[in-house]
Amino acid sequence: MTPFLTVFTPSYNRAYILPQLYESLCRQSCKDFVWSIVDDGSTDDTEALVRAWEEEKRIAVRYHKQPNGGKMRAHNAGVRQCDTPLFVCVDSDDFVPDDFVASVASRWPEIQAEEKLAGCIAYRAFRDDKGEFRPKSTFPPKRTSSLGGLYAQGFAGDTTLVFKTAVLKHYPFLEVEGEKFSSEAYAYDQIDQEYRYLLVGEAWILCTYLPDGYTRDEDALYARNPKGCAIYYNQKARFTHSWLSKEKLGYGISYMIYARRAGMKGIWRRSALKTPFYPLFWLLSYYYEWKWKEKYPR
């Protein structure tokens, strides 16, 4: 029988922590899934470790190694290789409760039945002072929501996103030549224009952030990958319909800052922020570039 779910993990030099996730997947009460690992050019023992797990055959494991290109390329590769109807990304430093796959399976008929559901959203929980895993906040009392709408209604915290694979194949993560990072929200914002998600008030991913985490220094990460950030913020401005709201201004200015840093051409022509005050915002982008010059040299 073909599994209904792909549990996808992008990994880069995480051989020391991957066993935690592996053991949690081996404990699943429902084994109707495949664990797909895209190794983003690791130089540690990741490949040998995963090959040994393939031989154990405790769960179905699919391994693919590619040159280091950033999480967005690893994610897109995982989606392209996926042949199950549902797809969920579980990072290498996270793990899942024993009934995770069974709980996703119980929601699959409802998700499958509605064309405009992209999938479902559950909690990502963190360990509290008592050693228990809890979400940082709770969902509003609604059956469905867009991802952006969820945060607009006051939710704060991280989420578990389970997607219909067909949706992710249509909305891949942004890849920019010469850069190794782009915001996942670039694709999620596009999905929000067409779809909603079923809200599931359960913790499906249990997580901790490690010192070598992917986003441990977000400012530096964004500064090193300015073109992708410019494209992302310009899209945010375009999707913000209020003509001159605080949010649209912020996104428009961020687009200019990163576009200038990336040396992009036609910045004004491409901008989603059309306003007579544009020259003022252009000067402001110079100010921020000057502030960054020493902290984040090009």
C-alpha positions as CSV (number, residue, x, y, z in Angstrom):
1,M,0.0,0.0,0.0
2,T,1.3,3.4,-0.9
3,P,1.8,5.7,2.2
4,F,-0.5,8.7,2.5
5,L,2.1,11.0,4.1
6,T,5.7,12.1,3.5
7,V,7.6,13.3,6.6
8,F,10.3,15.5,5.1
9,T,13.5,16.5,6.8
10,P,16.1,18.8,5.3
11,S,19.5,18.2,7.0
12,Y,22.9,19.8,7.0
13,N,25.5,18.3,9.4
14,R,22.9,17.1,11.9
15,A,24.1,13.5,12.4
16,Y,24.4,14.2,16.1
17,I,20.7,15.1,16.5
18,L,18.8,13.2,13.8
19,P,18.5,10.0,15.9
20,Q,16.1,11.8,18.2
21,L,13.7,12.3,15.3
22,Y,14.3,8.8,13.9
23,E,13.4,7.1,17.1
24,S,10.2,9.2,17.4
25,L,9.2,8.2,13.9
26,C,9.9,4.5,14.7
27,R,7.5,4.8,17.7
28,Q,4.6,5.9,15.6
29,S,1.4,3.9,16.2
30,C,0.6,4.3,12.4
31,K,3.4,3.4,10.0
32,D,1.6,4.6,6.9
33,F,4.3,7.2,6.0
34,V,7.7,7.6,4.4
35,W,10.6,9.6,5.9
36,S,12.2,11.6,3.2
37,I,15.6,13.1,4.0
38,V,17.3,15.6,1.7
39,D,20.9,16.0,2.8
40,D,22.0,19.5,1.8
41,G,25.7,18.7,1.3
42,S,26.6,17.5,4.8
43,T,30.2,16.7,5.6
44,D,29.6,14.7,8.7
45,D,28.3,11.1,9.1
46,T,24.8,11.8,8.0
47,E,24.8,9.6,5.0
48,A,26.3,6.6,6.8
49,L,23.8,7.0,9.6
50,V,20.8,7.2,7.3
51,R,22.0,4.3,5.1
52,A,22.1,2.2,8.3
53,W,18.5,3.1,9.1
54,E,17.5,2.1,5.6
55,E,18.9,-1.3,6.2
56,E,17.1,-1.6,9.6
57,K,13.7,-1.3,7.8
58,R,11.9,-0.2,10.9
59,I,10.3,2.5,8.9
60,A,10.4,3.5,5.2
61,V,13.3,5.8,4.6
62,R,14.1,7.7,1.4
63,Y,17.5,9.5,1.3
64,H,18.8,12.0,-1.3
65,K,22.0,14.0,-1.1
66,Q,22.7,17.1,-3.1
67,P,25.3,20.0,-3.1
68,N,24.7,22.6,-0.4
69,G,22.2,25.1,-1.7
70,G,20.1,26.1,1.3
71,K,16.9,24.9,2.9
72,M,14.7,26.2,0.1
73,R,16.4,24.1,-2.5
74,A,16.3,21.0,-0.2
75,H,12.6,21.6,0.4
76,N,11.8,21.9,-3.3
77,A,13.8,18.8,-4.0
78,G,11.8,16.9,-1.4
79,V,8.5,18.1,-2.8
80,R,9.5,17.1,-6.4
81,Q,10.4,13.6,-5.2
82,C,7.2,13.3,-3.1
83,D,4.7,10.7,-4.3
84,T,2.3,10.8,-1.4
85,P,-0.8,13.0,-1.2
86,L,0.3,14.8,2.0
87,F,3.6,16.4,2.9
88,V,4.9,17.8,6.2
89,C,8.3,19.3,7.0
90,V,9.8,18.2,10.3
91,D,13.2,19.9,10.9
92,S,16.2,17.8,12.0
93,D,16.2,19.2,15.5
94,D,12.6,18.4,16.1
95,F,10.7,15.2,16.9
96,V,7.0,14.1,17.0
97,P,4.7,12.5,19.5
98,D,3.9,8.8,19.1
99,D,0.4,9.4,17.7
100,F,1.4,12.1,15.2
101,V,0.9,10.1,11.9
102,A,-2.3,8.6,13.2
103,S,-3.7,12.0,14.1
104,V,-2.8,13.4,10.6
105,A,-4.5,10.3,9.1
106,S,-7.7,11.0,11.0
107,R,-7.9,14.4,9.4
108,W,-7.0,13.3,5.8
109,P,-10.6,12.5,4.7
110,E,-11.8,16.0,5.7
111,I,-8.8,17.7,4.0
112,Q,-9.2,15.6,0.9
113,A,-12.9,16.4,0.6
114,E,-12.5,20.1,0.3
115,E,-10.7,21.5,-2.8
116,K,-9.9,24.9,-1.1
117,L,-8.1,23.4,1.9
118,A,-4.4,23.5,1.3
119,G,-3.9,21.1,4.3
120,C,-4.0,21.7,8.0
121,I,-2.3,23.7,10.7
122,A,-1.4,22.3,14.2
123,Y,0.9,23.5,16.9
124,R,4.7,23.3,17.3
125,A,5.2,23.0,21.0
126,F,8.2,23.9,23.2
127,R,9.3,22.5,26.5
128,D,8.3,24.7,29.4
129,D,9.9,25.1,32.9
130,K,8.1,22.0,34.1
131,G,9.5,19.9,31.2
132,E,6.1,19.7,29.4
133,F,5.7,20.6,25.8
134,R,3.2,23.4,25.2
135,P,2.3,25.8,22.3
136,K,3.1,29.5,22.9
137,S,-0.6,30.4,22.3
138,T,-3.8,28.8,21.1
139,F,-5.8,29.0,17.9
140,P,-9.0,31.1,17.7
141,P,-12.3,29.1,17.9
142,K,-12.6,28.7,14.1
143,R,-12.6,25.6,11.9
144,T,-10.4,27.0,9.1
145,S,-8.1,30.0,8.5
146,S,-5.5,31.2,6.1
147,L,-2.0,31.2,7.7
148,G,-1.7,35.0,7.6
149,G,-5.3,35.3,8.9
150,L,-4.4,33.1,11.9
151,Y,-1.6,35.5,13.0
152,A,-3.8,38.6,12.2
153,Q,-6.3,37.2,14.8
154,G,-3.7,37.2,17.5
155,F,-2.1,33.8,17.3
156,A,1.6,33.9,18.3
157,G,4.0,31.1,17.9
158,D,5.2,28.4,15.5
159,T,3.0,26.0,13.6
160,T,3.1,22.6,12.0
161,L,2.0,22.8,8.4
162,V,0.7,19.7,6.7
163,F,0.1,20.3,3.0
164,K,-1.6,18.6,0.1
165,T,1.5,17.8,-2.0
166,A,-0.1,19.1,-5.1
167,V,-0.4,22.6,-3.6
168,L,3.3,22.7,-2.7
169,K,4.3,21.5,-6.2
170,H,2.4,24.5,-7.6
171,Y,3.9,27.0,-5.1
172,P,7.6,26.1,-4.7
173,F,9.9,28.0,-2.3
174,L,11.8,30.9,-3.9
175,E,15.3,30.0,-5.3
176,V,17.6,32.8,-6.2
177,E,20.9,32.1,-8.0
178,G,23.9,32.8,-5.8
179,E,21.9,32.9,-2.6
180,K,21.2,30.1,0.0
181,F,18.3,31.5,1.9
182,S,14.8,32.8,1.1
183,S,11.8,33.1,3.4
184,E,9.4,30.2,3.4
185,A,6.6,32.8,3.7
186,Y,7.2,33.7,0.0
187,A,5.3,30.5,-0.9
188,Y,3.0,30.5,2.0
189,D,1.7,34.0,1.2
190,Q,0.9,32.9,-2.3
191,I,-1.0,29.9,-1.0
192,D,-3.0,32.2,1.3
193,Q,-4.4,34.0,-1.8
194,E,-6.2,30.8,-2.9
195,Y,-6.5,28.4,0.1
196,R,-7.3,28.0,3.8
197,Y,-6.2,25.4,6.3
198,L,-8.1,23.1,8.7
199,L,-7.1,24.1,12.3
200,V,-6.1,21.3,14.6
201,G,-5.6,22.2,18.2
202,E,-2.9,19.5,18.9
203,A,0.9,19.7,19.2
204,W,2.2,17.7,16.2
205,I,5.9,18.8,16.4
206,L,8.0,19.0,19.6
207,C,10.9,21.3,19.2
208,T,14.0,23.0,20.6
209,Y,16.1,25.6,18.9
210,L,19.8,24.7,18.8
211,P,22.8,27.1,18.7
212,D,23.6,26.0,15.2
213,G,20.1,26.6,14.0
214,Y,19.4,27.8,10.5
215,T,17.9,31.2,11.6
216,R,20.1,31.8,14.7
217,D,21.1,35.3,13.3
218,E,18.3,36.4,11.1
219,D,19.6,39.9,10.4
220,A,22.9,38.5,9.1
221,L,21.1,35.8,7.1
222,Y,18.8,38.4,5.4
223,A,21.8,40.7,4.7
224,R,23.7,37.9,3.0
225,N,20.8,37.0,0.8
226,P,19.4,40.4,-0.2
227,K,17.8,39.6,-3.6
228,G,15.5,36.9,-2.3
229,C,14.5,39.2,0.6
230,A,13.8,42.0,-1.8
231,I,11.5,39.8,-3.9
232,Y,9.8,38.5,-0.8
233,Y,9.1,42.0,0.7
234,N,7.9,43.3,-2.7
235,Q,5.4,40.5,-2.9
236,K,4.3,41.3,0.7
237,A,3.7,44.9,-0.3
238,R,1.7,43.7,-3.4
239,F,-0.5,41.5,-1.3
240,T,-1.2,44.3,1.2
241,H,-4.2,45.9,-0.4
242,S,-4.5,49.0,1.8
243,W,-2.9,51.8,-0.3
244,L,-0.7,53.5,2.3
245,S,-1.0,51.4,5.5
246,K,1.9,51.1,8.0
247,E,2.4,47.5,6.9
248,K,2.6,48.3,3.2
249,L,5.1,51.1,3.8
250,G,7.2,48.8,5.9
251,Y,7.3,46.1,3.2
252,G,7.9,48.6,0.5
253,I,10.9,50.2,2.3
254,S,12.3,46.8,3.1
255,Y,12.1,45.9,-0.5
256,M,14.1,49.0,-1.5
257,I,16.8,48.3,1.2
258,Y,17.4,44.8,0.1
259,A,17.0,45.5,-3.7
260,R,19.7,48.3,-3.4
261,R,22.0,46.0,-1.4
262,A,21.5,43.3,-4.1
263,G,22.3,45.7,-6.9
264,M,19.0,45.0,-8.6
265,K,18.0,47.1,-11.6
266,G,14.7,48.9,-12.1
267,I,13.9,49.1,-8.4
268,W,11.3,51.8,-8.8
269,R,9.7,50.2,-11.8
270,R,9.3,46.8,-10.1
271,S,8.1,48.3,-6.7
272,A,4.6,47.4,-5.5
273,L,4.7,50.6,-3.4
274,K,3.5,53.4,-5.7
275,T,3.5,56.6,-3.8
276,P,4.6,60.3,-4.3
277,F,6.7,59.9,-1.2
278,Y,9.0,57.3,-3.0
279,P,12.1,59.6,-3.1
280,L,11.9,60.0,0.7
281,F,11.8,56.2,1.2
282,W,14.6,55.8,-1.3
283,L,16.8,58.1,0.9
284,L,15.8,56.1,3.9
285,S,17.0,53.0,2.2
286,Y,20.4,54.7,1.9
287,Y,20.4,55.4,5.6
288,Y,19.8,51.7,6.5
289,E,22.4,50.6,4.0
290,W,24.9,52.9,5.7
291,K,24.0,51.4,9.1
292,W,24.6,47.9,7.8
293,K,27.9,48.6,6.0
294,E,30.2,47.8,8.9
295,K,28.0,45.1,10.6
296,Y,27.2,43.2,7.5
297,P,29.9,44.0,4.8
298,R,29.0,42.8,1.3
